[in-house]
Amino acid sequence: MQKGNIGVTTENIFPVIKKFLYSDHEIFLRELVSNAIDATQKLRTLANCGEYNGDIENLKVSVKIDKDAKTLTVSDNGIGMTAEDVDKYINQIAFSGAEEFLSKYKENANSIIGHFGLGFYSAFMVSKKVEIHSLSYKDGAKPVLWSCDGSPEYTMEETEKAERGTDIVLYIDDDNVEFLEKDRIDSLLKKYCRFLPVPVICGKEQEWKDGKYVDTDRDNVINSTAPIWMKKPSELKDEDYINFYHELYPGQDDPLFWIHLNVDLPFTLTGILFFPRIKNNFEVNKNRIQLYCNQVFVMDTVEGVVPDFLMLLQGVIDSPDIPLNVSRSYLQSDSSVKKIATYITKKVSSRLEDIFKNNRSDFEEKWDDIKIFIEYGMLTDEKFCDAAMKFALLKDTEGKHYTFDEYKTLIQPEQTDKEGNLIYLYATDKVAQYNYIKAASDKGYNVLLMDGQLDSHFIQLLERKFEKSHFSRVDGDVIENLIQKEDKKEVNLTAVERNTLTTLFNSQLPKVEGSNFLVSFEALSGDANPIIITQNEYMRRMKEMAAMQPGMSFYGELPDSYNLIVNVEHPLVTKVKEEALKALSTQVQPIEDEILAKNAEIEDIRGSVKDNETLNEEQQKRINTIEAEVRQDRDKLNTLITDYASQQPVIGQLIDLALLGNGLLRGEDLSKFISRSISLL
């Protein structure tokens, strides 16, 4: 029997392994099964090189649980080890057998997983003792038993073992008895080993018999040894991809389409990325794509490998060239990671462009589902943005799709304003903004539908990309102002008329919570609505973006700002104005004249002061007195006009019709409108 101390510079490596090296104890099973797979792959490589002539047809890995003995055993029928191999690769921590084997057989080696020589020692995270029973493939080799109780001391001796390969026996400690439960082991094997290249067996298949599940004589193989991402796209059909997607993500709708990654140089990368249907609110879920290394599951967090905007995708990426830390628990920063991310971005954009060119109708049909991927990519990745300019689409309120160039050609003749700017009109709700869309359509204009979760940001991007272009929401102003073809028609109102109309309509506005209204006047056509409500484009955009960006919460807290535009050319507004002036003139005009006189007196006092001089105390006191009198006159005037307006149901009716058309009339105010409408009828 050989005794000795494990060769390691640290006095005791095991506390380090248990507490710091591996982030999760369950990783031990992945490491041991990966090592077992390596042992079979090495044997296959030797056979391919002519250095081994034995049977390699039934290579496999087995995981067995013995609850009575409190052991978990991972077995393989691979290359096996001699006493010298154990001494070299087990007793010298971090001298990786995989690394040496790869360097020797790099031209012919099958997928070898291990690189650090530390995976075996993860067994001590859950074990009070670990044994290795191994018989090498070499002629005349003698079986060896290695044993260690978690201290640097080990024993190694000859033993009995009839079959080639290695058994790793873990004596599970009392703190980790969960790993003696078959359900727990099955779930870990399915998580980490479901696509390994050699059959992994755990127990027997079961079937329902006599009211319970019973074991059959068939091995329970938990993995698919040839996942479709390892095959050539030419070997696969659409149903193969769809079935694989449902294997990865049970219960989800079919994917929209997929991208098969397959590159050998300058790095090795395979995988399949799926475009899923996103039903709920936009959310970047960074656990959708699974990362594998030579078919071993590593993690489901792939920041860095996959560009941020593609985190919305689902699928698998497999690459031995992605640099991992010793425990394979997280990525290490490396230039190759950036190259891989760049390649994936290029591959995705190329695939989207191919689909667009080869089957545009299908692309358009799926546009509403995929546009969130494309818009997010264009907003966050400049290279993808440049590529996507060729296939990104705009959809109008009629449901027609256009490329950017196509749409520019369509609207340029009619939607260029007097300054030469191209105006892109858009709506965010076809139903709520129907009247505004119709007004634009009646002018011969086309209106885009921009109702996506990222469209407020996307519009800003397009305004930067498109020269002399501006996006205006169709309810942002009256249509004549959105695309100005000529100077505005002057509003011919005297000061008395303007003040009277402003107070008439202001006084009858219902209180809409969280909203402010500003009354203004436009000389529109007589067939335009008497009152039109619009919303400031800039403030509305800021509030929309604030909803998605916490740093812009200042805008989100501001009230909604609306313009109540009175069309002074409409017959009803003319009638309201004339009747109000006629009814109020004898009371209003004297007060207006008094206000004018008092304002003139204030100007005279200010005008009497020479340059570089200030008002004296008596002058300032007189101005303060006059200003107080003017405020009193204004209050008296407002009271007169407000009292009159309250007796004129048509004023409230005109306002409520405009509010109703914008979805702003609710609750008690809506009830009052209905009652008033009935009485007016």
C-alpha positions as CSV (number, residue, x, y, z in Angstrom):
1,M,0.0,0.0,0.0
2,Q,1.2,3.4,-0.9
3,K,0.7,6.3,1.5
4,G,1.5,9.9,1.0
5,N,0.4,13.6,1.0
6,I,-1.4,15.1,-2.0
7,G,0.9,17.5,-3.8
8,V,-0.4,21.0,-3.2
9,T,1.2,24.1,-2.0
10,T,-1.7,25.0,0.2
11,E,-1.6,23.3,3.6
12,N,-5.2,22.1,3.2
13,I,-6.9,22.6,-0.2
14,F,-10.2,21.1,0.8
15,P,-11.7,24.1,2.8
16,V,-10.8,26.3,-0.2
17,I,-12.6,23.9,-2.6
18,K,-15.6,23.6,-0.4
19,K,-16.1,27.3,0.4
20,F,-14.6,29.3,-2.4
21,L,-13.7,27.4,-5.6
22,Y,-17.2,26.3,-6.5
23,S,-20.2,28.6,-6.1
24,D,-22.7,25.8,-5.6
25,H,-22.3,22.3,-4.1
26,E,-24.4,20.7,-6.8
27,I,-21.7,21.4,-9.3
28,F,-19.8,18.3,-8.1
29,L,-22.0,16.0,-10.1
30,R,-21.4,18.0,-13.3
31,E,-17.6,17.8,-12.8
32,L,-17.5,14.1,-12.1
33,V,-19.8,13.2,-15.0
34,S,-17.7,15.5,-17.2
35,N,-14.6,13.7,-16.2
36,A,-16.2,10.4,-16.9
37,I,-17.2,11.6,-20.4
38,D,-13.6,12.7,-20.9
39,A,-12.4,9.2,-20.1
40,T,-14.6,7.7,-22.8
41,Q,-13.7,10.4,-25.3
42,K,-10.0,9.8,-24.7
43,L,-10.5,6.1,-25.4
44,R,-12.4,6.9,-28.6
45,T,-9.5,9.2,-29.7
46,L,-7.0,6.5,-29.0
47,A,-9.0,4.0,-31.0
48,N,-9.2,6.5,-33.9
49,C,-5.5,6.9,-33.8
50,G,-4.9,3.1,-33.8
51,E,-3.4,3.1,-30.3
52,Y,-6.4,1.0,-28.9
53,N,-8.0,-1.9,-30.7
54,G,-10.6,-2.9,-28.1
55,D,-14.4,-2.3,-28.2
56,I,-15.6,1.3,-28.1
57,E,-19.2,0.6,-29.2
58,N,-20.9,0.7,-25.8
59,L,-19.2,3.6,-24.1
60,K,-21.3,5.0,-21.2
61,V,-21.4,6.7,-17.9
62,S,-23.5,5.4,-15.0
63,V,-24.6,7.2,-11.8
64,K,-25.8,4.9,-8.9
65,I,-27.2,5.7,-5.5
66,D,-26.9,3.4,-2.5
67,K,-28.9,5.0,0.3
68,D,-28.1,2.2,2.8
69,A,-24.3,2.7,2.3
70,K,-24.8,6.4,1.8
71,T,-22.8,6.4,-1.3
72,L,-23.1,7.9,-4.8
73,T,-21.0,6.3,-7.5
74,V,-20.1,7.8,-10.9
75,S,-18.7,5.1,-13.2
76,D,-17.4,5.0,-16.8
77,N,-15.9,2.4,-19.1
78,G,-13.4,4.8,-20.6
79,I,-9.6,5.0,-20.6
80,G,-9.1,4.1,-16.9
81,M,-6.0,4.9,-14.9
82,T,-2.9,3.1,-13.7
83,A,-1.3,3.7,-10.3
84,E,1.1,6.0,-12.1
85,D,-1.8,7.9,-13.7
86,V,-3.5,8.4,-10.3
87,D,-0.3,9.6,-8.8
88,K,0.2,12.0,-11.6
89,Y,-3.3,13.4,-12.1
90,I,-5.0,13.0,-8.7
91,N,-2.2,13.4,-6.2
92,Q,-0.9,16.5,-7.9
93,I,-3.7,19.0,-7.8
94,A,-4.2,21.2,-10.8
95,F,-2.0,19.1,-13.1
96,S,-4.7,18.6,-15.6
97,G,-4.7,15.3,-17.5
98,A,-7.1,16.8,-20.1
99,E,-4.6,19.6,-20.8
100,E,-1.7,17.2,-21.4
101,F,-3.9,14.8,-23.5
102,L,-5.1,17.7,-25.6
103,S,-1.6,18.9,-26.3
104,K,-0.5,15.4,-27.3
105,Y,-3.5,14.5,-29.5
106,K,-4.8,18.0,-30.5
107,E,-5.2,17.0,-34.1
108,N,-7.5,14.0,-33.4
109,A,-8.9,14.6,-29.9
110,N,-12.6,14.4,-29.5
111,S,-14.3,16.9,-27.2
112,I,-12.4,17.0,-24.0
113,I,-14.1,19.0,-21.3
114,G,-11.7,19.4,-18.4
115,H,-8.9,22.0,-18.4
116,F,-7.9,22.7,-14.8
117,G,-7.5,19.3,-13.1
118,L,-9.6,20.4,-10.2
119,G,-13.0,18.9,-11.1
120,F,-12.5,15.7,-9.3
121,Y,-11.9,17.5,-6.0
122,S,-15.3,19.0,-6.1
123,A,-16.5,15.6,-4.8
124,F,-15.2,16.6,-1.4
125,M,-17.8,19.4,-1.1
126,V,-20.4,16.7,-0.3
127,S,-18.3,13.8,0.9
128,K,-16.5,12.7,4.0
129,K,-14.5,10.2,2.0
130,V,-13.9,9.5,-1.7
131,E,-12.6,6.4,-3.4
132,I,-11.3,5.8,-6.9
133,H,-11.5,2.3,-8.3
134,S,-9.8,2.2,-11.7
135,L,-8.5,-0.2,-14.4
136,S,-6.5,1.2,-17.3
137,Y,-7.1,0.2,-20.9
138,K,-3.4,-0.6,-21.2
139,D,-2.4,-4.3,-21.6
140,G,-1.2,-5.8,-18.3
141,A,-2.5,-2.9,-16.2
142,K,-3.5,-3.7,-12.6
143,P,-6.5,-2.1,-11.0
144,V,-5.9,0.5,-8.4
145,L,-7.8,1.8,-5.3
146,W,-7.2,5.3,-4.2
147,S,-8.9,6.6,-1.0
148,C,-8.9,10.0,0.8
149,D,-11.0,11.2,3.8
150,G,-10.8,15.0,2.9
151,S,-7.4,15.6,4.4
152,P,-4.2,15.9,2.4
153,E,-3.4,12.3,3.2
154,Y,-4.4,9.5,0.9
155,T,-3.8,5.8,0.5
156,M,-3.4,3.9,-2.8
157,E,-3.2,0.1,-3.3
158,E,-4.0,-2.7,-5.8
159,T,-7.5,-3.9,-5.8
160,E,-9.9,-6.1,-7.8
161,K,-11.7,-4.7,-10.8
162,A,-12.8,-6.8,-13.8
163,E,-13.9,-4.1,-16.3
164,R,-11.9,-1.3,-17.9
165,G,-12.8,2.2,-16.6
166,T,-13.2,4.2,-13.4
167,D,-15.7,4.2,-10.5
168,I,-15.7,7.3,-8.3
169,V,-17.4,6.4,-5.0
170,L,-18.6,9.3,-2.8
171,Y,-19.4,8.6,0.8
172,I,-21.9,11.5,1.3
173,D,-21.6,13.4,4.5
174,D,-24.5,14.1,6.8
175,D,-24.9,17.7,5.6
176,N,-25.5,16.7,2.0
177,V,-27.9,13.7,2.2
178,E,-30.1,15.4,-0.4
179,F,-27.7,14.0,-3.0
180,L,-28.8,10.5,-2.0
181,E,-32.3,11.2,-3.3
182,K,-33.0,9.9,-6.8
183,D,-35.2,12.8,-7.7
184,R,-32.5,15.3,-6.8
185,I,-29.8,13.5,-8.8
186,D,-32.2,13.1,-11.8
187,S,-32.9,16.8,-11.8
188,L,-29.2,17.6,-11.7
189,L,-28.3,15.2,-14.5
190,K,-31.1,16.7,-16.7
191,K,-29.8,20.2,-15.9
192,Y,-26.1,19.6,-16.6
193,C,-25.8,16.4,-18.6
194,R,-28.9,16.2,-20.9
195,F,-26.9,16.7,-24.1
196,L,-23.6,15.0,-23.3
197,P,-22.1,12.9,-26.2
198,V,-22.0,9.6,-24.3
199,P,-25.1,7.9,-22.8
200,V,-25.5,8.8,-19.1
201,I,-27.5,6.2,-17.2
202,C,-29.2,6.6,-13.9
203,G,-31.3,3.6,-12.7
204,K,-33.9,1.9,-14.9
205,E,-36.8,3.2,-16.9
206,Q,-40.1,2.9,-15.0
207,E,-43.6,2.0,-16.1
208,W,-47.0,2.1,-14.4
209,K,-48.1,-1.4,-13.2
210,D,-50.5,-2.5,-10.6
211,G,-51.2,1.0,-9.4
212,K,-47.6,2.1,-9.0
213,Y,-44.4,2.8,-11.0
214,V,-42.0,-0.1,-11.2
215,D,-38.5,-0.5,-12.7
216,T,-38.2,-2.2,-16.1
217,D,-35.0,-3.9,-17.4
218,R,-34.3,-0.9,-19.7
219,D,-31.5,1.5,-18.7
220,N,-32.8,5.0,-17.9
221,V,-30.7,7.2,-20.3
222,I,-31.1,10.8,-19.3
223,N,-29.4,12.5,-22.2
224,S,-29.6,13.0,-25.9
225,T,-26.1,12.3,-27.2
226,A,-26.5,14.1,-30.5
227,P,-28.3,17.4,-29.9
228,I,-29.3,19.2,-33.1
229,W,-27.0,22.1,-32.7
230,M,-24.1,19.7,-33.3
231,K,-25.6,18.7,-36.7
232,K,-25.4,20.5,-40.0
233,P,-28.5,22.7,-40.9
234,S,-28.8,20.8,-44.1
235,E,-29.5,17.6,-42.1
236,L,-32.4,19.2,-40.3
237,K,-36.1,20.0,-41.0
238,D,-38.2,22.8,-39.5
239,E,-39.9,20.3,-37.3
240,D,-36.6,19.2,-35.8
241,Y,-35.9,22.8,-34.7
242,I,-39.5,23.2,-33.3
243,N,-39.3,19.9,-31.4
244,F,-36.0,20.9,-29.9
245,Y,-37.3,24.3,-28.9
246,H,-40.2,22.6,-27.0
247,E,-37.7,20.2,-25.4
248,L,-35.8,23.2,-24.0
249,Y,-38.9,25.3,-23.2
250,P,-42.0,23.1,-22.6
251,G,-45.4,24.7,-22.8
252,Q,-44.4,27.7,-25.0
253,D,-45.7,28.7,-28.3
254,D,-43.8,27.7,-31.4
255,P,-40.8,30.1,-32.1
256,L,-41.1,32.6,-34.8
257,F,-37.9,31.4,-36.4
258,W,-34.4,30.5,-35.5
259,I,-30.7,31.0,-36.3
260,H,-28.3,28.0,-36.5
261,L,-24.8,29.1,-35.5
262,N,-21.9,27.0,-36.8
263,V,-18.3,28.4,-37.1
264,D,-14.9,26.9,-36.9
265,L,-12.5,29.9,-37.3
266,P,-11.3,32.0,-35.7
267,F,-13.1,30.2,-32.8
268,T,-15.3,27.2,-32.4
269,L,-19.0,28.0,-31.8
270,T,-22.2,26.1,-32.4
271,G,-25.7,26.7,-31.2
272,I,-29.3,27.6,-32.1
273,L,-31.0,30.9,-31.2
274,F,-34.8,31.1,-31.3
275,F,-37.0,34.1,-31.7
276,P,-39.8,33.5,-29.2
277,R,-43.2,35.2,-29.1
278,I,-43.2,37.9,-26.4
279,K,-46.7,38.2,-24.9
280,N,-46.1,40.3,-21.8
281,N,-44.6,43.7,-21.2
282,F,-41.0,44.2,-22.4
283,E,-38.5,42.6,-20.1
284,V,-34.9,41.6,-20.7
285,N,-34.8,38.2,-19.2
286,K,-31.1,37.2,-19.0
287,N,-31.8,33.5,-18.3
288,R,-33.2,32.5,-21.7
289,I,-30.0,31.3,-23.4
290,Q,-28.1,28.3,-22.1
291,L,-24.3,28.2,-22.4
292,Y,-22.6,24.8,-23.0
293,C,-19.0,23.8,-23.2
294,N,-18.6,20.7,-25.3
295,Q,-22.2,19.8,-24.6
296,V,-21.8,20.2,-20.8
297,F,-24.2,22.8,-19.4
298,V,-22.3,25.6,-17.8
299,M,-24.7,28.4,-17.0
300,D,-27.8,30.2,-18.2
301,T,-26.3,33.7,-17.9
302,V,-24.5,34.7,-21.0
303,E,-23.8,38.4,-20.7
304,G,-20.8,39.3,-22.8
305,V,-21.1,36.3,-25.1
306,V,-24.5,37.4,-26.4
307,P,-25.1,41.2,-27.1
308,D,-27.5,42.7,-24.6
309,F,-30.4,43.1,-27.1
310,L,-30.2,39.4,-28.0
311,M,-30.9,38.4,-24.4
312,L,-34.5,38.4,-25.5
313,L,-33.8,35.3,-27.6
314,Q,-33.8,31.8,-26.4
315,G,-31.7,28.8,-27.2
316,V,-28.2,27.2,-26.8
317,I,-24.7,28.3,-27.4
318,D,-21.9,25.8,-27.2
319,S,-18.2,26.7,-27.4
320,P,-15.0,25.4,-25.9
321,D,-13.4,28.7,-26.7
322,I,-15.4,30.8,-24.2
323,P,-13.1,31.5,-21.3
324,L,-14.5,30.2,-18.0
325,N,-13.1,30.5,-14.5
326,V,-11.7,27.4,-12.8
327,S,-15.2,26.3,-11.6
328,R,-16.8,27.0,-14.9
329,S,-19.3,29.1,-13.0
330,Y,-18.8,32.5,-14.7
331,L,-17.1,34.0,-17.7
332,Q,-13.7,35.5,-17.6
333,S,-13.0,38.7,-19.6
334,D,-11.3,37.9,-22.8
335,S,-11.0,39.3,-26.3
336,S,-12.4,36.1,-27.8
337,V,-15.7,36.8,-26.0
338,K,-16.0,40.1,-27.8
339,K,-15.3,38.4,-31.1
340,I,-17.9,35.8,-30.4
341,A,-20.5,38.5,-29.5
342,T,-19.6,40.4,-32.7
343,Y,-20.0,37.2,-34.8
344,I,-23.4,36.4,-33.2
345,T,-24.7,39.9,-34.0
346,K,-23.5,39.7,-37.6
347,K,-25.1,36.2,-37.9
348,V,-28.4,37.4,-36.5
349,S,-28.6,40.5,-38.8
350,S,-27.6,38.4,-41.8
351,R,-30.3,35.8,-41.0
352,L,-33.0,38.5,-40.6
353,E,-32.0,40.1,-43.9
354,D,-32.2,36.7,-45.7
355,I,-35.7,36.0,-44.3
356,F,-36.8,39.5,-45.4
357,K,-35.4,39.1,-48.9
358,N,-36.5,35.5,-49.5
359,N,-39.9,35.6,-47.9
360,R,-41.0,39.1,-47.3
361,S,-44.7,38.2,-46.8
362,D,-43.7,35.9,-43.9
363,F,-41.4,38.5,-42.5
364,E,-44.2,41.1,-42.5
365,E,-46.6,38.7,-41.0
366,K,-44.3,38.2,-38.0
367,W,-43.2,41.8,-37.8
368,D,-45.3,42.7,-34.8
369,D,-43.7,39.9,-32.8
370,I,-40.1,40.5,-33.9
371,K,-40.0,44.3,-34.0
372,I,-39.2,44.5,-30.3
373,F,-36.0,42.5,-31.0
374,I,-35.0,44.7,-33.9
375,E,-35.8,48.0,-32.3
376,Y,-34.0,47.1,-29.1
377,G,-31.0,46.0,-31.2
378,M,-31.0,49.2,-33.2
379,L,-31.2,51.2,-30.0
380,T,-28.3,49.5,-28.2
381,D,-25.9,48.2,-30.9
382,E,-24.6,50.6,-33.6
383,K,-23.4,47.8,-35.9
384,F,-26.7,46.0,-35.8
385,C,-28.5,49.3,-36.3
386,D,-26.6,49.9,-39.5
387,A,-27.4,46.4,-40.8
388,A,-31.0,46.6,-39.8
389,M,-31.7,49.7,-41.8
390,K,-32.1,47.4,-44.8
391,F,-34.8,45.2,-43.3
392,A,-36.5,47.1,-40.5
393,L,-40.1,48.0,-41.3
394,L,-42.6,50.7,-40.7
395,K,-46.3,49.8,-40.5
396,D,-49.1,52.3,-41.2
397,T,-52.6,52.4,-39.7
398,E,-53.9,50.5,-42.7
399,G,-51.6,47.5,-41.8
400,K,-49.2,48.0,-44.8
401,H,-45.5,47.6,-44.3
402,Y,-42.7,49.6,-45.8
403,T,-38.9,49.7,-45.6
404,F,-37.5,53.1,-44.6
405,D,-36.6,54.0,-48.2
406,E,-40.0,52.8,-49.5
407,Y,-41.9,54.9,-46.9
408,K,-39.8,58.0,-47.6
409,T,-40.6,57.7,-51.3
410,L,-44.3,57.3,-50.5
411,I,-44.8,60.4,-48.3
412,Q,-42.2,62.8,-49.7
413,P,-44.5,64.4,-52.3
414,E,-47.3,65.3,-49.8
415,Q,-45.7,65.4,-46.3
416,T,-42.9,67.8,-46.9
417,D,-43.5,71.1,-45.1
418,K,-42.7,74.6,-46.3
419,E,-39.2,74.4,-44.8
420,G,-38.4,71.3,-46.7
421,N,-38.7,68.9,-43.7
422,L,-40.2,65.5,-44.2
423,I,-42.9,65.0,-41.6
424,Y,-43.7,61.4,-40.4
425,L,-47.1,61.3,-38.9
426,Y,-47.8,58.5,-36.4
427,A,-50.5,57.3,-34.1
428,T,-50.1,55.1,-31.0
429,D,-53.7,54.0,-30.8
430,K,-55.8,53.5,-33.9
431,V,-59.1,53.6,-32.0
432,A,-58.5,56.5,-29.5
433,Q,-56.9,58.6,-32.2
434,Y,-59.3,57.8,-35.0
435,N,-60.5,61.4,-35.6
436,Y,-57.0,62.7,-35.9
437,I,-56.0,59.8,-38.3
438,K,-59.1,60.6,-40.4
439,A,-58.2,64.3,-40.5
440,A,-54.8,63.4,-41.8
441,S,-56.1,60.9,-44.3
442,D,-58.6,63.4,-45.6
443,K,-55.6,65.6,-46.4
444,G,-54.0,62.8,-48.4
445,Y,-51.4,62.0,-45.6
446,N,-50.3,58.6,-44.5
447,V,-50.1,57.8,-40.7
448,L,-47.8,55.2,-39.2
449,L,-48.8,53.0,-36.3
450,M,-46.1,53.3,-33.6
451,D,-47.7,51.4,-30.7
452,G,-44.8,49.3,-29.5
453,Q,-43.2,49.4,-26.1
454,L,-39.9,50.9,-27.4
455,D,-41.4,53.1,-30.1
456,S,-41.0,56.4,-28.2
457,H,-37.2,55.7,-28.0
458,F,-37.1,54.3,-31.5
459,I,-38.7,57.5,-33.0
460,Q,-35.8,59.5,-31.5
461,L,-33.3,57.2,-33.1
462,L,-35.0,57.5,-36.5
463,E,-35.0,61.3,-36.2
464,R,-31.2,61.2,-35.7
465,K,-30.8,58.8,-38.6
466,F,-33.1,60.5,-41.2
467,E,-32.0,63.9,-42.6
468,K,-34.4,66.8,-42.4
469,S,-37.1,64.6,-40.9
470,H,-39.4,64.9,-37.9
471,F,-41.9,62.6,-36.3
472,S,-45.2,64.1,-35.1
473,R,-47.9,62.3,-33.3
474,V,-51.1,62.8,-35.2
475,D,-52.9,64.3,-32.2
476,G,-50.0,66.6,-31.3
477,D,-51.6,69.6,-33.1
478,V,-54.2,70.4,-35.7
479,I,-53.2,68.8,-39.0
480,E,-52.6,72.2,-40.6
481,N,-49.9,72.9,-38.1
482,L,-48.3,69.4,-38.1
483,I,-47.4,69.8,-41.8
484,Q,-47.3,73.5,-42.5
485,K,-47.6,74.2,-46.2
486,E,-48.0,77.9,-45.8
487,D,-48.0,80.6,-43.1
488,K,-50.7,80.3,-40.5
489,K,-53.9,82.1,-41.1
490,E,-54.1,85.1,-38.7
491,V,-56.6,84.9,-35.9
492,N,-58.6,88.1,-36.0
493,L,-59.8,88.6,-32.5
494,T,-59.8,91.9,-30.5
495,A,-58.4,91.8,-27.0
496,V,-61.9,91.8,-25.5
497,E,-63.0,89.0,-27.8
498,R,-59.9,86.9,-27.0
499,N,-60.3,87.5,-23.2
500,T,-64.0,86.7,-23.3
501,L,-63.6,83.5,-25.3
502,T,-60.7,82.3,-23.2
503,T,-62.7,82.7,-20.0
504,L,-65.8,81.2,-21.5
505,F,-64.1,78.0,-22.4
506,N,-61.7,77.9,-19.4
507,S,-64.4,78.2,-16.9
508,Q,-66.4,75.2,-18.3
509,L,-63.5,72.8,-18.4
510,P,-64.0,69.9,-16.1
511,K,-61.2,69.1,-13.7
512,V,-59.3,66.1,-15.2
513,E,-57.0,64.7,-12.6
514,G,-53.3,64.9,-13.5
515,S,-53.9,67.1,-16.5
516,N,-53.5,70.8,-17.4
517,F,-55.3,72.6,-20.3
518,L,-54.2,75.7,-22.1
519,V,-56.8,77.5,-24.3
520,S,-55.5,78.8,-27.6
521,F,-57.1,79.9,-30.9
522,E,-56.6,78.9,-34.5
523,A,-58.3,80.1,-37.7
524,L,-58.9,76.7,-39.3
525,S,-61.3,75.7,-42.0
526,G,-65.0,76.0,-41.3
527,D,-65.5,72.2,-41.7
528,A,-62.8,71.4,-39.0
529,N,-64.0,70.6,-35.5
530,P,-65.0,73.6,-33.4
531,I,-62.7,72.5,-30.6
532,I,-59.6,70.2,-30.9
533,I,-57.5,68.9,-28.1
534,T,-53.9,68.2,-28.7
535,Q,-50.9,67.2,-26.6
536,N,-47.5,68.8,-26.6
537,E,-45.1,66.4,-28.5
538,Y,-42.0,67.0,-26.5
539,M,-43.5,66.7,-23.1
540,R,-45.5,63.6,-24.1
541,R,-42.4,61.9,-25.4
542,M,-40.5,62.7,-22.2
543,K,-43.2,61.2,-20.1
544,E,-43.4,58.1,-22.2
545,M,-39.7,57.5,-21.9
546,A,-39.8,58.3,-18.2
547,A,-42.1,55.3,-17.8
548,M,-39.2,53.1,-18.9
549,Q,-36.2,55.0,-17.5
550,P,-36.2,55.7,-13.8
551,G,-33.6,58.4,-14.2
552,M,-36.2,60.5,-16.0
553,S,-38.8,60.3,-13.2
554,F,-39.0,64.2,-13.1
555,Y,-40.9,64.2,-16.4
556,G,-43.0,61.3,-15.3
557,E,-44.3,63.2,-12.3
558,L,-45.4,66.2,-14.3
559,P,-49.1,66.6,-15.2
560,D,-50.2,65.8,-18.7
561,S,-50.3,69.1,-20.7
562,Y,-53.1,69.6,-23.3
563,N,-53.9,72.4,-25.7
564,L,-57.6,73.1,-26.1
565,I,-57.6,74.7,-29.5
566,V,-60.7,76.8,-30.4
567,N,-61.4,77.0,-34.1
568,V,-62.6,80.7,-34.5
569,E,-63.7,79.9,-38.1
570,H,-66.3,77.4,-37.1
571,P,-69.9,78.6,-37.2
572,L,-70.7,77.3,-33.7
573,V,-67.7,79.2,-32.2
574,T,-68.7,82.3,-34.1
575,K,-72.2,82.0,-32.7
576,V,-71.0,81.5,-29.1
577,K,-68.7,84.5,-29.5
578,E,-71.3,86.8,-30.9
579,E,-74.0,85.8,-28.4
580,A,-71.6,86.2,-25.5
581,L,-70.4,89.7,-26.7
582,K,-74.0,90.8,-27.2
583,A,-75.2,89.6,-23.8
584,L,-72.1,90.8,-21.9
585,S,-71.0,94.0,-23.8
586,T,-72.8,96.5,-21.6
587,Q,-71.1,95.0,-18.5
588,V,-67.8,93.8,-19.9
589,Q,-66.8,96.8,-22.0
590,P,-66.8,99.4,-19.2
591,I,-64.6,97.1,-17.1
592,E,-62.2,96.4,-20.0
593,D,-62.0,100.2,-20.6
594,E,-61.2,100.7,-17.0
595,I,-58.5,98.0,-17.0
596,L,-57.0,99.6,-20.2
597,A,-56.9,103.0,-18.5
598,K,-55.3,101.7,-15.4
599,N,-52.7,99.8,-17.3
600,A,-52.0,103.0,-19.3
601,E,-51.5,104.9,-16.0
602,I,-49.0,102.3,-14.9
603,E,-47.0,102.7,-18.2
604,D,-47.1,106.5,-17.8
605,I,-45.6,106.2,-14.3
606,R,-42.9,103.8,-15.5
607,G,-42.2,106.0,-18.5
608,S,-41.6,109.1,-16.4
609,V,-38.6,107.5,-14.8
610,K,-35.3,108.5,-16.4
611,D,-32.8,105.9,-17.6
612,N,-30.6,104.4,-14.8
613,E,-33.1,105.6,-12.2
614,T,-35.6,103.6,-10.1
615,L,-39.1,104.3,-9.0
616,N,-39.4,106.3,-5.8
617,E,-41.5,105.1,-2.9
618,E,-44.6,107.1,-3.8
619,Q,-44.5,105.9,-7.5
620,Q,-44.1,102.2,-6.5
621,K,-46.9,102.5,-4.0
622,R,-49.2,104.0,-6.6
623,I,-48.4,101.2,-9.1
624,N,-49.1,98.5,-6.4
625,T,-52.4,100.1,-5.7
626,I,-53.4,100.2,-9.4
627,E,-52.3,96.6,-10.0
628,A,-54.5,95.5,-7.1
629,E,-57.4,97.4,-8.6
630,V,-56.7,95.7,-12.0
631,R,-56.7,92.3,-10.4
632,Q,-60.1,93.1,-8.7
633,D,-61.4,94.2,-12.1
634,R,-60.2,91.0,-13.7
635,D,-61.8,88.9,-11.0
636,K,-65.1,90.8,-11.5
637,L,-64.8,90.3,-15.3
638,N,-64.1,86.6,-14.9
639,T,-67.1,86.2,-12.6
640,L,-69.4,87.9,-15.0
641,I,-68.2,85.7,-18.0
642,T,-68.2,82.5,-15.9
643,D,-71.7,83.1,-14.7
644,Y,-72.9,83.6,-18.2
645,A,-71.0,80.6,-19.5
646,S,-72.6,78.4,-16.9
647,Q,-76.0,79.2,-18.3
648,Q,-74.9,78.3,-21.9
649,P,-75.0,74.4,-22.2
650,V,-73.6,74.6,-25.7
651,I,-70.2,75.7,-24.4
652,G,-69.9,72.8,-22.1
653,Q,-71.2,70.5,-24.8
654,L,-68.5,71.6,-27.3
655,I,-65.7,71.1,-24.7
656,D,-67.1,67.7,-23.6
657,L,-67.3,66.5,-27.2
658,A,-63.6,67.3,-27.6
659,L,-62.7,65.6,-24.3
660,L,-64.9,62.6,-25.2
661,G,-63.0,62.2,-28.5
662,N,-59.7,62.0,-26.6
663,G,-60.9,59.6,-23.9
664,L,-60.6,62.3,-21.2
665,L,-64.3,62.5,-20.2
666,R,-65.0,60.2,-17.3
667,G,-67.0,59.6,-14.2
668,E,-69.3,62.4,-13.1
669,D,-68.4,64.6,-16.0
670,L,-69.4,61.9,-18.5
671,S,-72.7,61.5,-16.7
672,K,-73.4,65.2,-16.8
673,F,-72.5,65.2,-20.5
674,I,-75.0,62.4,-21.2
675,S,-77.8,64.3,-19.3
676,R,-77.0,67.5,-21.1
677,S,-77.0,65.8,-24.4
678,I,-80.5,64.4,-23.7
679,S,-81.8,67.8,-22.6
680,L,-80.4,69.5,-25.7
681,L,-82.1,67.0,-28.0
